[in-house]
Amino acid sequence: MKRNRAIRANGVFTSVAFLILFITLVTPCLQAQNINLGLSLTDGKIRNFYFSISSYFNVPEPRVVEIRERYRLADDELPVVFFLATQARVEPAAIIELRLRGLSWWDITLHFGLNPEIFFVPVNVVKIGPPYGKAFGFYRQYRERKTWGPVVLADADIINLVNLKFISEYQKISPEKVIEMRAKGHHFVDINETIVQEKRKAKGPEEGPKAKPKKGKGHKK
């Protein structure tokens, strides 16, 4: 009888010890994960940027956050990943894998046989300053010669071009406005947020339910 009690006591002790060990090991990991996700979503403008990416590229917003956190990508690189994945018809992981191997965005573009023309949107500005002037200069030469030749777009060029295309098309505004804001040094997260807020102000407060018209003296029941 005493032996059975001792066995049960040992079993309970072992279970409790295992539970304590499990909590000790797992809780910090969960807390770290929650902290990482929280850092990404505490800022409203970051959340709006991720939502815009999610809507434009038709991917779930948690997927956008997951990729951002897992691979430690810069926010303005996320549209590039999803854009190239869409154009190449592959999973975003395939793009990121090549990136982690040290390939530039230009190398990845050529790897999938994509035409660099996909990065550009029509603009009505003849003279374009930095950071877009050099890239659009190459593009105009390409249209004349029908070949890129030795021209290579730098990572910064492709990031600027993809975000220009993404924001102007998703927010339905002229690319010239994005170019102007970017030329002033604004980051794309801030540019997207500015446009979102401007649209909200233009829309104005939502109208409440209309009151029923009062019956006048001459109104017949």
N, C-alpha and C positions, 0 to 999 in steps of 0.2 A: 504493500500500500504506500509506504513511504517512498519506495523506489519510483512508483508511478507519479507521485506528486513531484518528485525531483525531476523526472523526465519532462513533465508538463511545464514545470518552472523554467527549466533550461530552454524548452521550446519557446516559451513566451519571451524570455530574455533575448534569445537569438533573433526573434522577429522584431522586437523593439530596437535592438542594436542595428539590424539591417535597415529598419525604417529611418532611424536617425542618420545612418550613413548615407542613405539615398537622398534625404532632404538636404544634408550638408553638401553633397556633390552637385545636385541638380538645381537647387534654388539659386545659387550665384549665376549659373548659366542662363536661367530664365530671367533673372533680374537684369543681366547684361543685355539680353535680347530685347527686353522691354525698354531699357534705357536707349538702346540704339534706335529702335523704332520711334521712340518718343522724341529723340533729337531731330528726326526727320520731319515730324509732323506737328511740332509745337508751334512753328511759325506758319501763320495763315497763308502767307504768300507762297511758301514752299508747297503747302498742301494744294493750293490753287494751280501751281505749276505742274505738279504730278497729276492732278485731275485733268488738266488740259492735254498732257501727254497721253493719258489713258483714253480720253475721248477721241483724240485725233488719230491715234494708231489702233484704236479698238482693242485695247488690252485692259484687263482688270487693274484697278489702281493698286491693290496689294502686290500685284506682280511687279509693277514699277518700283514700289518701295523695296521689295525683296531684292531685286537686281541691284538697286542703288546701294543697299546695305551689304549685300554679300560680296560684291566686287569693288566696293569703295570707289565708285565712279563719281566724277564731278557731276553736278546737276545738269550742266549744259551739254554733257556727253550722252545723257540718256536718250534725247531725241535722235542722236546720230546712230546709236545702237539699234533702236527700233526702226529707223528709216532704212538703214542698210539691210536689216533683216527682212523688212517688207519688200524692198526692191529685189533682193536676192532670193526671196521665198525660202528662207531658212529660219530656224529658231534663233532668238537673240543670243542664246548660249554659244552658237556657232561663231557669231561675230566677236563675242567677248573672248572666246578661246584664242582666236587669231590675234586679237589685241594683246592678250596676256603673253603671247609668244613674241611680242615685240614689233608686230607689223603696224605701220602707220595707217590712218584712215584711208589714205590714198592707195596704199598697198592692198588693203582689204577690198577696196572698190574694184581694183584691177583683178584681184584674185577671183572674184565672182563674175568677171567679164562685164561689169557695169560701165555704161558710158558716163563720164563725169558731167555730162550735160544735165543729168538728173538733179544736180545740186542747185541749179539756177532757176530764178523766177524772172519774168519780164519786168523791167523797170523803165520808168519814163525820164530818168535822170541821165543827162549826157555825161556830166562830170561827177564821178563818185569818189569821195575821199576815203581815208582809212576808217575802219579796217577792211572795207569791201573793194576799194579801188583796184588793188592789184589782181584780185581774183576775177573781177568783172572785165578787167583789161585782157586777161588771158582768154576769157570766154568770148570776147568780141573778136580776138584774133582767130580763135577756133572756128567761129562761124564763117569767117572769110576763107580760111584755108581748109576747113573741114577735117582738121587733124590737130591733136594736142601737141604732137611732136615731143620735144624734150620737157615740156611744161609739167610741173608737179605742184599740186595744191598741198600746202602745209596743213598740219592738223588743225591749227587755229583757223585757217581759211574754211575748212570743211565744217567745223563746229559753227562758225559764224553763218555760213550759207544754209546749213540744215535748219538751224534755229530761226533764221529769217523766213525760210519757206514754211516751216511748221507754224510759227506764231501768226504770220500774215494770213495764211490760208485758214487756220483754225478760228482765229478771232475775226476773220473777214474784214481785214483792214489793208490799206495799201502797203506794199513792202517798203515804199519810200519813208513811211512814218517809222518803221522799225529801224531802217538804216540811219535815219536822223537821230533817234534815241540812242542807238548803239554808238554812233559817232561821238556822242557826248559822254561816253564812258559808262553807260548804264549796263548792268548785267541782265541776262535774258530773264532770269527769275523776276527781277524788278520791272522789266519792260512788260512782261506778261501781266504782272500784278497791276501796273498802271492802267493798262488797257481794260482789265477786268473791272477796276474801280470806276473808270470813266464810263463804261457801259452801264454800270449800276446807277450812277448818278443821272445819266441820260434817260434811263428807264423810269426813274422816279419811284416814289412809294407806290405800292400796290393799292389799287382802289378797293375800298370795302364794298359790301353789298349795297346796291342802290336802294334808297328809301322809296317806299311806295308813294306815288303822287297823292296829295291830299285832294279830297273831293271838294270842288267849288260849289258855290251856292246854286249855280245853274245846272249842276250835274244831276242827272236823273238816276235813281236807283234801279 
